[in-house]
Amino acid sequence: MLIDSHCHLDYFTEAERPEVIARAHAAGVAEMVTIGTTLSQSRGAIAMAEAGAKIWACVGVHPHHAGEEEPVPPPETIAAMTVHPKVIGIGESGLDYFYDRAPREVQAENFRAHIRAAQMARLPLAIHARDADDDIASILEAEYAEQKFAFLLHCFSSGRRLAERALALGGYVSFSGILTFPKSTELREIARDIPGDRLLVETDSPYLAPVPYRGKRNEPAHIVHTAKRLAEVKGVSEAVLAELTTANFRRLFAKAA
């Protein structure tokens, strides 16, 4: 059994979503987490999770949308959304200096609000990090020193130093289809060195389809290809990798029972 720890099911139409989910189940993907990118979209993710067996949700505001709908939401507003039984985490939130679609100071304020919401709710935070390794690590270390919280660096494509600093705080690291790309040699070397009890897998679908679907629309069923490549990198069987990442998911997202 595999679990897609990060996907965006609302990016599929209502008509095609049942087929997407059915293909995932047929491929051995038993559970999926659909992720919030705005507060309004997060409410839709909750409804989607509520309607589907073994579909979970995370709630939050992506750095691209920081300050877009309204001022940065207070941590209490984000945390209040987690009372729903199908909401198992906060996010995704973080920093994105590649696109810079929101001012960096607003992104940082938004990121800190989500960290505090995770602390309040005692739920893990799914972190988006792109071209912002040093600032991500510095904020994590400063906030963690004030109060511990669980977190996951999702769709990891950053440098080794960020991975090391996150692991030192007890963080987890999730790999997507990027791991299968021919030029991702350095990323595979980082994945090889991540402790086995800190690994997760995801699709981030509909983005970043793994080889052999690269360039096409991604979906949760395709996680099997990322998991296969990660198993090869770690030198374990696909079955062992599935058991390992599922156990890690249960430990991190303890509410998903």
C-alpha positions as CSV (number, residue, x, y, z in Angstrom):
1,M,0.0,0.0,0.0
2,L,1.2,3.5,-0.9
3,I,-0.1,6.8,0.4
4,D,0.0,10.0,-1.8
5,S,0.9,12.4,0.9
6,H,0.4,15.5,-1.2
7,C,-1.9,16.0,-4.2
8,H,-4.4,18.6,-5.4
9,L,-7.6,16.6,-6.3
10,D,-9.6,19.8,-6.8
11,Y,-7.5,20.5,-9.9
12,F,-9.3,17.6,-11.6
13,T,-12.9,18.2,-12.7
14,E,-15.8,16.9,-10.7
15,A,-16.6,14.5,-13.6
16,E,-13.1,13.0,-13.9
17,R,-12.2,12.9,-10.2
18,P,-13.9,9.5,-9.5
19,E,-11.9,7.9,-12.3
20,V,-8.7,9.5,-11.0
21,I,-9.3,8.1,-7.6
22,A,-10.3,4.7,-8.9
23,R,-7.1,4.5,-11.0
24,A,-5.1,5.3,-7.8
25,H,-6.8,2.6,-5.8
26,A,-6.2,0.1,-8.7
27,A,-2.5,1.0,-8.7
28,G,-2.2,0.3,-5.0
29,V,-2.6,3.8,-3.7
30,A,-4.9,3.4,-0.7
31,E,-5.1,7.0,0.6
32,M,-4.5,10.5,-0.6
33,V,-4.1,13.9,1.0
34,T,-5.6,16.8,-0.9
35,I,-3.9,20.1,-0.1
36,G,-5.1,23.6,0.6
37,T,-3.6,26.6,-1.3
38,T,-6.1,29.3,-0.2
39,L,-8.6,29.4,2.7
40,S,-11.6,29.2,0.3
41,Q,-10.0,26.3,-1.6
42,S,-9.2,24.6,1.7
43,R,-12.9,24.6,2.5
44,G,-13.4,22.8,-0.8
45,A,-10.6,20.3,0.1
46,I,-12.4,19.5,3.4
47,A,-15.7,18.8,1.5
48,M,-13.8,16.6,-0.9
49,A,-12.2,14.7,1.9
50,E,-15.5,14.4,3.7
51,A,-17.1,12.8,0.6
52,G,-14.4,10.3,-0.1
53,A,-13.2,7.3,1.9
54,K,-9.5,7.5,2.8
55,I,-9.1,11.0,1.4
56,W,-7.7,13.5,3.8
57,A,-7.1,17.2,3.7
58,C,-4.6,19.9,4.8
59,V,-5.7,23.5,5.1
60,G,-3.6,26.6,4.4
61,V,-2.4,29.4,2.1
62,H,0.3,28.7,-0.4
63,P,3.0,31.4,-0.7
64,H,1.8,32.3,-4.2
65,H,-1.5,33.4,-2.6
66,A,-0.1,35.0,0.5
67,G,-2.2,38.2,1.1
68,E,-4.2,37.6,-2.0
69,E,-7.7,36.8,-0.7
70,E,-7.3,38.9,2.5
71,P,-4.6,40.0,4.9
72,V,-2.5,37.1,6.2
73,P,-4.9,35.0,8.2
74,P,-4.3,34.8,11.9
75,P,-3.1,31.4,13.2
76,E,-6.3,31.0,15.1
77,T,-8.3,31.1,11.9
78,I,-6.2,28.4,10.3
79,A,-6.2,26.3,13.4
80,A,-9.9,26.5,13.7
81,M,-10.3,24.7,10.4
82,T,-8.6,21.6,11.7
83,V,-11.4,20.6,14.0
84,H,-12.9,18.6,11.1
85,P,-11.9,15.0,11.5
86,K,-10.7,14.7,8.0
87,V,-8.2,17.6,8.3
88,I,-4.9,16.0,9.3
89,G,-2.4,18.9,8.7
90,I,-1.7,22.5,7.9
91,G,-0.5,23.8,4.6
92,E,0.8,24.1,2.2
93,S,2.7,27.2,3.2
94,G,6.3,28.3,3.0
95,L,8.4,30.5,0.8
96,D,8.8,30.7,-3.0
97,Y,11.5,33.0,-4.3
98,F,11.5,31.5,-7.8
99,Y,8.2,33.0,-8.9
100,D,7.9,35.7,-6.2
101,R,4.2,36.1,-6.7
102,A,3.8,37.7,-3.3
103,P,6.1,40.1,-1.5
104,R,8.7,38.2,0.4
105,E,7.9,39.8,3.7
106,V,4.2,38.8,3.2
107,Q,5.3,35.3,2.4
108,A,7.3,35.2,5.6
109,E,4.4,36.5,7.7
110,N,2.1,33.9,6.1
111,F,4.6,31.1,6.8
112,R,5.0,32.1,10.4
113,A,1.2,32.2,10.9
114,H,1.0,28.7,9.6
115,I,3.7,27.5,11.8
116,R,1.9,28.9,14.8
117,A,-1.4,27.3,13.6
118,A,0.4,24.0,13.5
119,Q,1.7,24.5,17.0
120,M,-1.8,25.4,18.2
121,A,-3.5,22.5,16.5
122,R,-0.7,20.1,17.2
123,L,-0.8,19.0,13.6
124,P,2.1,18.8,11.0
125,L,2.8,21.5,8.6
126,A,3.4,20.8,4.9
127,I,6.1,23.2,3.7
128,H,6.6,24.6,0.2
129,A,10.2,25.6,-0.3
130,R,11.6,26.9,-3.6
131,D,14.8,28.9,-4.0
132,A,14.5,30.0,-0.4
133,D,16.5,27.4,1.5
134,D,18.3,29.7,3.9
135,D,15.2,31.7,4.9
136,I,13.1,28.6,5.3
137,A,15.7,27.0,7.6
138,S,16.2,30.1,9.6
139,I,12.4,30.6,10.2
140,L,12.0,26.9,11.1
141,E,14.9,27.0,13.6
142,A,13.7,30.2,15.2
143,E,10.1,29.1,15.5
144,Y,11.0,25.6,16.6
145,A,13.2,27.1,19.4
146,E,10.1,28.8,20.7
147,Q,7.8,25.8,20.5
148,K,8.3,22.5,18.8
149,F,6.1,21.4,15.9
150,A,6.0,18.6,13.3
151,F,6.6,19.4,9.7
152,L,7.3,18.0,6.2
153,L,9.3,19.5,3.4
154,H,7.0,18.5,0.6
155,C,8.1,17.9,-3.0
156,F,11.7,18.2,-2.0
157,S,14.0,19.8,-4.6
158,S,16.2,21.9,-2.4
159,G,19.8,21.6,-1.4
160,R,21.4,19.1,1.0
161,R,21.9,21.8,3.7
162,L,18.1,22.5,4.0
163,A,17.5,18.8,4.3
164,E,20.1,18.5,7.1
165,R,18.8,21.5,9.0
166,A,15.2,20.2,8.8
167,L,16.1,16.7,9.9
168,A,17.9,18.1,12.9
169,L,14.6,19.6,14.0
170,G,12.8,16.2,13.5
171,G,11.4,17.1,10.1
172,Y,10.3,14.7,7.4
173,V,11.1,14.9,3.7
174,S,8.8,13.9,0.8
175,F,9.9,13.2,-2.7
176,S,7.8,13.6,-5.9
177,G,8.3,12.7,-9.6
178,I,11.2,15.1,-9.8
179,L,13.2,12.2,-8.2
180,T,12.8,10.2,-11.5
181,F,14.1,13.0,-13.8
182,P,17.4,12.1,-15.6
183,K,19.1,15.3,-14.3
184,S,18.1,14.8,-10.7
185,T,21.3,13.0,-9.7
186,E,22.0,15.3,-6.8
187,L,18.5,15.0,-5.5
188,R,18.7,11.2,-5.6
189,E,22.0,11.4,-3.6
190,I,20.2,13.4,-1.0
191,A,17.3,11.0,-0.9
192,R,19.8,8.1,-0.5
193,D,21.1,9.8,2.7
194,I,17.8,10.7,4.3
195,P,17.1,8.3,7.2
196,G,14.5,5.7,6.4
197,D,12.2,6.8,9.1
198,R,11.9,10.4,7.7
199,L,10.8,9.6,4.1
200,L,7.5,10.1,2.4
201,V,6.3,10.0,-1.2
202,E,3.9,12.2,-3.1
203,T,2.7,13.2,-6.5
204,D,2.0,16.9,-6.1
205,S,-0.4,16.1,-8.9
206,P,-1.5,17.3,-11.3
207,Y,2.1,18.6,-11.6
208,L,5.5,17.0,-11.9
209,A,4.6,13.6,-13.5
210,P,7.3,11.1,-13.0
211,V,9.1,9.2,-15.8
212,P,7.5,7.6,-17.9
213,Y,4.7,10.2,-17.8
214,R,6.9,13.3,-17.7
215,G,5.3,16.2,-19.5
216,K,1.8,14.8,-19.1
217,R,-0.7,15.5,-16.4
218,N,0.2,13.8,-13.2
219,E,-2.3,11.9,-10.9
220,P,-2.0,9.9,-7.7
221,A,-1.8,6.5,-9.5
222,H,1.6,7.6,-10.9
223,I,3.2,7.7,-7.4
224,V,4.1,4.0,-8.0
225,H,6.9,5.2,-10.3
226,T,8.4,7.6,-7.9
227,A,8.2,5.0,-5.1
228,K,9.9,2.5,-7.4
229,R,12.8,4.9,-8.1
230,L,13.1,5.8,-4.4
231,A,13.3,2.1,-3.5
232,E,16.1,1.7,-6.0
233,V,17.9,4.7,-4.5
234,K,17.5,3.4,-1.0
235,G,18.5,-0.2,-2.0
236,V,15.3,-1.8,-0.8
237,S,12.4,-3.6,-2.4
238,E,9.3,-1.7,-3.5
239,A,7.3,-3.6,-0.8
240,V,9.7,-2.5,1.9
241,L,9.6,1.1,0.6
242,A,5.8,1.1,0.7
243,E,5.7,-0.2,4.2
244,L,8.3,2.3,5.4
245,T,6.7,5.4,3.9
246,T,3.2,4.3,5.0
247,A,4.5,3.9,8.6
248,N,6.2,7.3,8.4
249,F,3.0,8.8,7.1
250,R,1.0,7.4,10.1
251,R,3.6,8.7,12.5
252,L,3.7,12.2,11.1
253,F,0.0,12.5,10.3
254,A,-1.2,10.7,13.4
255,K,-4.8,12.0,13.0
256,A,-5.2,9.9,9.8
257,A,-6.3,6.7,11.5
